[in-house]
Amino acid sequence: MDGAASGLDEIKSRYLSQIDAAKDEAAIEEIRVAALGKRGEISLKMRELGKMSPEERKTAGPALNALKDDIHGALLIKKEGIADAALNERLKAEWMDVTLQPRSIQPPAGQGTIHPISQVSEEVVAIFADLGFAVKEGPQIETDYYNFDALNIPPEHPARQEHDTFYMSRAEGDARAPSVLRTHTSPVQIRTLEAEGAPTRFIAPGRVFRSDYDQTHTPMFHQVEGMAIDKDISMANLKWVLEEFCGAFFEVEHAELRFRASHFPFTEPSAEVDIRCSWKDGQLKVGEGDDWLEILGSGMVHPKVLAAGGIDPEIWQGFAFGIGIDRIAMLKYGIPDLRSFFDSDLRWLRHYGFSVLDKPTIAAGLSA
């Protein structure tokens, strides 16, 4: 075994020298494949254990495992060192002295941009204003009553659990005290119905909060919900409004929508809405193609929701819908990751931002 041991020492020494001399992650990967890959030198030696006698395996097995662990550990340490060095170089290049007076670090005139969320919110408001919808707002810290009960969401509904909703402390016994970060802007609908009655037609844009975080979900995001109440409103009116909105927002002559039956506690009947589109070379094109993309939820307002707002459901009826502002911003402007909206990366903002002078209007164009 002495000869075999010396052979393993030579292999170890050779690979450690190569690892030490590696300059980047590509070189590290080449060494890893050469040593530990499926056909790597050490992997092939591990396969030879099956041909050895039990006595030989007792000695060779631990030695090969130790060699494999040593090389693997050295590769990880070197890879981390290369990554740290690259990060340090990046930090040096992006370094900024935050102790300087603010006046001396202001960007040159004309380089400030409007955030995509602000831009799309203005686009949405411009379109619905043209359709005769008012704009209403409400508190971001809501009560259980307005956020859930008045919207016909029962106590056992999953949306009311702590894994979905951010709850806050409140005075004991005060059932209507603010206690949650609103999970949608639907509470604004109830507040507006209570304050103004029917008929009415409005949208409610704003921030909402849910306990979720990944590429397409963040704990805080933005929604716009719409409602129209009158004596003879139907799903046909809802479909027309949504088609007009989608056509104007995506700036296409015709936006074809498809309604799919769904269930929401606050609407009956309820429908998920898809828009006809195509994906070509990774680019979304709305209004053409054979694909469908879900963009919003909608339906006729549930009689219990009307009653909670002080509206007689025997006389009045209406529709409601909810749209994720962040989602349609990603679709329209090709933004791949929702989390980027909240990173405060100036490079990202300059790339996706909009001119402060280009205010969205129906006549001049939303994203001119």
C-alpha positions in Angstrom: 0.0 0.0 0.0 3.0 2.3 0.4 3.2 2.8 -3.3 -0.5 3.4 -3.6 -0.3 5.9 -0.7 2.5 7.8 -2.4 0.4 7.8 -5.6 -2.5 9.4 -3.7 -0.2 12.0 -2.1 1.1 12.9 -5.6 -2.5 13.3 -6.9 -3.4 15.4 -3.8 -0.4 17.6 -4.2 -1.0 18.1 -7.9 -4.6 19.1 -7.6 -4.0 21.4 -4.6 -1.3 23.2 -6.6 -3.8 23.6 -9.5 -6.5 24.9 -7.2 -4.1 27.4 -5.6 -3.2 28.7 -9.0 -6.8 29.0 -10.3 -7.8 32.6 -11.2 -11.5 32.3 -11.7 -14.6 30.1 -11.1 -14.3 28.6 -14.6 -10.8 27.2 -13.8 -12.1 25.8 -10.5 -14.9 24.0 -12.3 -12.4 22.5 -14.8 -10.4 21.2 -11.9 -13.4 19.8 -10.2 -14.5 17.9 -13.3 -11.0 16.6 -13.9 -10.7 15.3 -10.3 -14.2 14.6 -9.0 -16.4 14.5 -12.1 -18.1 11.4 -13.4 -14.9 10.4 -15.3 -12.6 12.3 -13.0 -9.3 10.8 -11.9 -10.3 10.3 -8.3 -13.8 9.0 -9.3 -12.2 6.4 -11.5 -9.9 5.3 -8.6 -13.0 5.0 -6.4 -14.5 2.5 -8.9 -11.4 0.3 -8.6 -12.3 -0.5 -5.0 -14.7 -3.1 -6.2 -11.8 -5.1 -7.8 -9.8 -5.1 -4.5 -9.8 -7.7 -1.8 -11.6 -6.9 1.4 -8.2 -6.3 3.2 -7.1 -3.9 0.5 -10.4 -2.0 0.6 -10.1 -1.5 4.3 -7.0 0.6 3.6 -7.6 2.1 0.2 -11.3 3.1 0.9 -10.6 5.5 3.7 -7.6 6.9 1.9 -9.5 7.6 -1.2 -12.4 9.1 0.8 -10.0 11.4 2.6 -8.4 12.5 -0.7 -11.9 13.2 -2.2 -12.9 15.2 0.9 -9.6 17.2 0.9 -9.9 18.1 -2.8 -13.6 19.0 -2.4 -12.9 21.2 0.6 -10.1 23.0 -1.1 -12.3 23.6 -4.2 -15.0 25.2 -2.0 -12.6 27.4 -0.1 -10.9 28.6 -3.3 -14.3 29.3 -4.9 -15.5 31.3 -2.0 -12.2 33.2 -2.0 -12.6 34.1 -5.7 -16.2 35.2 -5.1 -15.2 37.4 -2.2 -12.4 39.0 -4.2 -14.8 39.7 -7.1 -17.3 41.3 -4.6 -14.5 43.4 -3.1 -13.6 44.7 -6.6 -17.2 45.5 -7.3 -17.6 47.3 -4.0 -14.5 49.4 -4.8 -15.9 50.3 -8.2 -19.3 51.2 -6.7 -18.0 52.9 -3.6 -19.5 56.2 -2.5 -18.6 58.4 0.4 -21.9 58.8 2.2 -20.4 61.4 4.5 -20.2 64.0 1.7 -22.8 66.8 1.7 -25.9 65.7 -0.2 -25.5 68.7 -2.6 -22.2 67.3 -3.9 -23.6 63.8 -4.8 -26.7 64.9 -6.6 -27.1 63.3 -10.1 -26.8 65.6 -13.1 -30.0 67.4 -14.1 -32.4 65.3 -16.2 -31.2 61.9 -14.9 -34.0 61.3 -12.4 -36.6 58.8 -13.5 -40.2 57.8 -12.5 -40.4 54.4 -10.9 -42.3 51.8 -13.1 -44.9 51.3 -10.4 -45.7 55.0 -10.2 -45.8 55.2 -14.0 -48.2 52.2 -14.4 -50.4 53.5 -11.5 -50.7 56.8 -13.5 -51.5 54.9 -16.7 -54.2 52.9 -14.9 -55.7 56.0 -13.4 -55.7 57.8 -16.8 -57.5 54.9 -18.5 -60.2 54.5 -15.9 -60.7 58.3 -15.6 -61.4 58.3 -19.3 -64.0 55.6 -18.7 -65.7 57.7 -16.0 -64.3 56.1 -12.9 -63.4 58.2 -9.8 -60.3 57.4 -7.7 -60.8 56.5 -4.0 -58.2 55.7 -1.3 -58.3 54.2 2.2 -56.1 53.3 5.2 -53.3 50.7 4.8 -53.8 49.6 8.4 -57.3 48.1 8.5 -59.8 46.3 10.8 -60.8 42.7 10.6 -64.3 44.0 9.7 -63.4 46.0 6.6 -60.6 43.7 5.5 -62.5 40.4 5.9 -66.0 40.4 7.5 -67.7 43.1 5.3 -66.3 41.3 2.2 -68.0 38.0 3.1 -64.7 36.3 4.0 -65.5 33.8 6.8 -63.4 33.3 9.9 -62.1 29.9 8.7 -60.9 31.2 5.3 -57.2 30.5 4.7 -56.6 34.2 3.9 -57.3 35.0 7.5 -54.5 32.8 8.8 -51.2 34.3 10.1 -49.2 32.6 7.4 -51.0 34.8 4.8 -51.8 38.0 6.7 -49.8 40.5 8.8 -51.6 41.0 12.1 -51.0 43.8 14.6 -51.7 44.2 18.3 -54.8 46.1 19.4 -56.7 46.9 22.6 -58.4 43.9 24.1 -62.1 43.7 23.3 -61.9 46.4 20.6 -63.1 44.3 17.6 -63.1 47.2 15.1 -59.7 48.7 16.0 -57.1 48.6 13.2 -55.4 45.2 13.5 -54.1 44.1 10.1 -52.1 45.4 7.2 -54.7 45.3 4.4 -54.4 42.3 2.1 -56.2 44.0 -0.8 -57.7 47.4 -1.5 -61.3 45.9 -1.4 -61.9 47.6 2.1 -62.0 50.9 0.2 -65.0 49.6 -1.7 -67.0 49.1 1.6 -65.9 52.5 3.0 -66.9 54.2 -0.2 -70.3 52.5 -0.4 -70.9 53.5 3.3 -69.9 57.1 2.7 -71.4 57.8 -0.8 -74.0 55.1 -1.5 -75.2 54.1 -5.0 -74.9 54.5 -7.9 -71.1 54.8 -8.0 -68.2 53.9 -10.2 -64.6 54.1 -8.9 -61.2 52.5 -8.7 -59.1 52.0 -5.5 -55.3 51.8 -6.2 -52.7 51.4 -3.4 -50.3 49.3 -1.4 -51.3 45.9 0.0 -49.5 43.4 2.2 -49.3 39.6 2.3 -46.8 37.2 3.8 -45.2 35.9 0.7 -41.8 36.3 -1.0 -40.4 34.9 -4.3 -39.8 35.9 -7.9 -43.4 36.8 -8.4 -44.5 37.6 -4.9 -43.4 40.2 -2.3 -44.6 41.0 1.2 -45.7 44.4 -0.1 -47.2 45.0 -3.6 -49.7 47.2 -5.4 -53.3 46.6 -6.5 -56.1 48.5 -8.1 -59.6 47.3 -7.5 -62.6 48.7 -9.3 -66.3 48.8 -8.6 -69.4 49.9 -10.5 -72.9 49.9 -8.9 -76.2 50.7 -10.6 -79.6 49.2 -11.2 -79.0 47.3 -14.4 -75.2 46.5 -14.5 -74.3 43.0 -15.8 -71.3 40.9 -16.6 -71.5 42.3 -20.2 -70.6 45.7 -18.8 -67.7 44.2 -16.8 -66.4 42.5 -19.9 -66.6 45.7 -22.0 -64.8 47.8 -19.3 -62.0 45.2 -19.0 -61.5 44.9 -22.7 -61.3 48.7 -23.0 -58.8 48.9 -20.2 -56.6 46.1 -21.6 -56.6 47.5 -25.1 -55.6 50.9 -23.8 -53.1 49.7 -21.3 -51.2 47.3 -23.6 -51.7 49.8 -26.5 -53.3 47.3 -28.9 -56.4 47.8 -31.1 -58.2 44.8 -29.8 -57.6 42.9 -26.6 -59.5 39.5 -26.5 -60.4 38.3 -23.1 -61.5 34.9 -21.8 -63.6 34.5 -18.6 -63.1 31.3 -16.6 -65.4 30.4 -13.7 -63.8 30.8 -10.3 -64.7 31.6 -6.7 -64.1 34.7 -4.6 -66.0 35.3 -1.4 -66.9 38.9 -2.4 -68.3 38.2 -5.9 -71.0 35.8 -7.3 -70.6 34.7 -10.0 -66.8 35.1 -10.1 -64.4 34.8 -13.0 -60.7 34.7 -13.6 -59.8 36.7 -16.7 -57.2 35.7 -19.4 -56.0 37.7 -22.3 -55.0 36.4 -25.7 -51.3 36.7 -26.3 -48.2 35.1 -27.9 -44.7 34.4 -26.6 -42.1 34.8 -29.3 -38.4 34.9 -28.6 -39.3 35.4 -24.9 -41.3 38.5 -25.7 -45.0 38.9 -24.8 -47.3 40.2 -27.5 -50.9 41.0 -26.4 -53.9 40.7 -28.7 -52.5 38.0 -31.0 -51.4 34.4 -30.9 -52.8 31.2 -29.5 -51.8 31.5 -25.8 -53.7 32.9 -22.9 -52.4 34.7 -19.9 -54.2 35.2 -16.6 -54.2 38.9 -15.6 -57.0 39.6 -13.1 -60.0 38.4 -11.1 -63.5 39.8 -11.3 -67.2 39.1 -10.8 -70.6 40.5 -9.8 -70.6 42.0 -6.3 -72.0 39.6 -3.7 -75.3 40.7 -2.2 -73.8 40.4 1.3 -71.0 42.8 0.3 -73.6 45.3 -0.9 -75.5 45.0 2.3 -72.3 45.5 4.4 -71.9 48.8 2.5 -75.4 49.9 3.3 -76.7 49.2 -0.3 -80.0 47.3 -0.8 -79.1 44.3 -3.0 -82.7 44.0 -4.1 -82.4 47.3 -5.9 -78.7 47.7 -6.8 -76.2 45.4 -8.4 -72.7 45.8 -9.8 -69.4 44.4 -10.7 -65.9 44.5 -9.2 -62.4 43.5 -10.3 -58.9 43.4 -9.0 -55.6 43.9 -10.9 -52.0 43.6 -9.7 -50.3 46.8 -10.7 -46.8 45.2 -10.2 -47.9 42.2 -12.4 -49.1 44.2 -15.3 -46.1 46.4 -15.1 -43.9 43.3 -15.4 -45.9 42.1 -18.4 -46.0 45.4 -20.3 -42.4 46.5 -19.7 -40.6 43.1 -19.7 -39.5 43.1 -16.0 -38.5 39.6 -15.0 -38.4 39.7 -11.2 -41.0 41.4 -9.0 -38.4 41.8 -6.2 -36.4 44.2 -8.3 -39.1 46.8 -7.9 -38.0 47.2 -4.2 -34.2 46.9 -4.5 -33.5 50.6 -4.8 -30.8 49.9 -7.4 -30.1 53.1 -9.3 -28.9 51.2 -12.4 -32.2 49.3 -12.5 -34.2 52.5 -12.0 -32.3 54.3 -14.8 -32.9 51.4 -17.1 -36.6 50.8 -16.4 -37.6 54.3 -15.2 -39.6 56.9 -17.2 -39.0 60.6 -17.9 -40.6 62.9 -15.4 -42.1 64.9 -18.2 -43.9 62.1 -19.9 -47.2 62.1 -18.0 -49.5 59.3 -19.2 -52.6 60.5 -21.1 -55.0 58.8 -23.4 -54.6 61.3 -26.1 -50.8 61.6 -26.1 -50.1 57.9 -25.4 -49.5 56.1 -22.1 -45.8 55.3 -22.5 -44.8 57.8 -25.1 
